[in-house]
């Protein structure tokens, strides 16, 4: 790296035509090479070196600055002096940025209007009321803006995440002994119901062979019907004996009807069904 405190000797080094830098300060570096004099064709834009000492957020901000700087009473504003200072500032920004100056020009027109109204005789007010001050609306807006500006400054002084402090993130290792959450009665009941429902899906059904005789049940039916005129169909079956016995009893009834030993009758459609022994004339 070449020392910036060096001077240039026009002699060549080792016949290569390279300048030797000794005892001269480089004013800048261009692409890593030191420059010991300002280039003659260097172009600097006119507004490149402009310095703005004050920056305002709008016409009200500028007016409030001028009032506070001159220690004017905001309730009794000297419109001539304030308007003159305001117009001088607007004239400065109008040459630099016409779009930015549009809003300021609107406020300048309002100041001139207020100044003109103050030169005219006041309008007569109603009895018991004072004449309206042309500056009243402007003073109200300035006071409201000042309150909002002070409140915004107080909010800006509050600590903000990412600007004034960072959120701490600490990794804490879990304890080796696990801590299980407390289980309520409802959760325990739901877990037990889930186990029962799963048990029903895998339960075993054992089929056993029973010795049932159709002829024996035919005899039982005849014995039941003997001496009775009519017996209701459902009364001949006992559900407590199980499905196999009911099936055999029904088959025995069909066999008796086939052999015309019993009659199955019904008075009308959807009426109760009755069973009786077949009537045989003497």
Secondary structure, DSSP 8 states (H G I E B T S, - for coil): ---SBB-EEEEESTTS--EEE-B-B-SEEETTEEESS--TT----TTTT---S---SSHHHHHHHHHHHTT--TTS--HHHHHHHHHHHHHHHHHH-HHHHHHHHHHHHHHHHHHHHHHS------TT-----TTHHHHHHHHHHHHHHHHHHHHHHS--BTTTB----------SS-------HHHHHHHHHHHHHHHHHS-----------HHHHHHHHHHHHTT-S-EEGGGG--GGG-HHHHHHHHHHHHHHHHTTSEEEEESSTTS-EEEEE-----
